[in-house]
Amino acid sequence: MDKQTIIVTGANGQLGRELQALAGNHPAYDFVFADRGQLSIEDPQQVAAFFKTHRPRWCINCAAYTAVDKAETDKEAAFRSNGEAPGYLAAACRRHNAKLIHVSTDYVFDGTSATPLKETDPTAPINTYGASKLEGEHKALEQHPDGTVIIRTAWVYSEFGNNFVKTMIRLMKERPAISVVDDQIGSPTYAADLAAAILSIIKSPRFVPGIYHYSNEGRISWYEFALAIRSHIGSSCVVNPIPSTQFPTPAKRPHYSLLDKALIRETYQVTIPAWETSLDTCIKRL
């Protein structure tokens, strides 16, 4: 049987790197990892040519404009990358009878919920990044409704790239005390777990398009996450809880980002590790 080709965009980001690490365990597939230099997803002609060359059965879109604060003044770039480009990828997938798995974010919500967010809950982004990612969801589903899975995730970290876990470890080594917000609630996502979940969707005997939520299990604040990291590395750094009002940022952050994962679990039989287990795995790898 011919191997199915999987194009992975954003190959050098956190999720892209985790997919590269897992690719060797999936010999039934040919992975084509593309970073920005090999494929600009913002250029529909480039996308069309790349798809024509590689003829994929799947595309995993990990490419995104992720500078949340910078997006407030760089709106055009954020909307090009996060809003328009997923539509180009979805259209190319439709033409080649391929499936698209597009990664989105909890930032499509306003953060005012008090219960875990379901896929059907109303969206209302409170910053440019969230608005641009929501537009990308709409464009992808418009172009290829029967062949697109959107996975909204939150608080992503890994041993690759810049993220909260690596920043905390560095600051705890450099400083006697740090302050971390304690009024934003959610659950972190270890990128390696998300990568495994995406590959289990690809290997699933049935494809069910639509929007799904994925993060690790559990409910914590950023402050509690920082305390757990401190405990793992045996640091004596003092971690002080502060409200978001004491840590102003150009982009507003949602106060509540906890995602309900029932749908992805039931539809694709995805197992979701607890955040503590995954944090332990990541720090051991680091």
C-alpha angles and dihedrals in degrees: 000000000000115000115248114238119228119196113206115195122198088036095171097051124096095271094039091054092049090051089051089053091052098041094087090061091060107061092163089075136062108220120206108194113199127185125190091276092058098038130016102200088196090070111075092196092054090047091050093049093046092051091047090053097046102029095206128198089203139027122195109197109208093150115110146142099254104170093113098184095039089053089070090071097025097055097146094056092046093051093045093054102032101027110033103027098062087058091055091050092047091050091050090049091051092051092051095041088244130142124240125214107192123188117222136167149249086239089085085080127071096231097237097114121111096198130058110285117252125206089249096053115115115269121225113160117206098199139042094254091056092046092050092049091049090053088052090055091051094047094048093049092045092053099041112011096162096045105042131095116186117199117197112202138172144212094007120196138162141154087275129075128354118320144142096271095052092043092051093049090051095046093046089056093046103041138047091219139015135183124227130183114255101185100070111088129196143101126272123239121220103214091219090060092048090049090053091048091052091051091049089055089052091050094045115118091232131040117216112185123211142075123320136178124226134176133126118284121267140056123255144142124242087253092056089047089054091050090052091050090049091051091050094053095039093236124168092207112132112238114204122198115228134175119250089249088070091053105050117188130184090246120053114236124218112251093214123040104154109142127211106229099185095108098055090043094052098039100043103019089237115172113220119204123218114260092242092058093048094046088053091051093048096048091048089053091048 
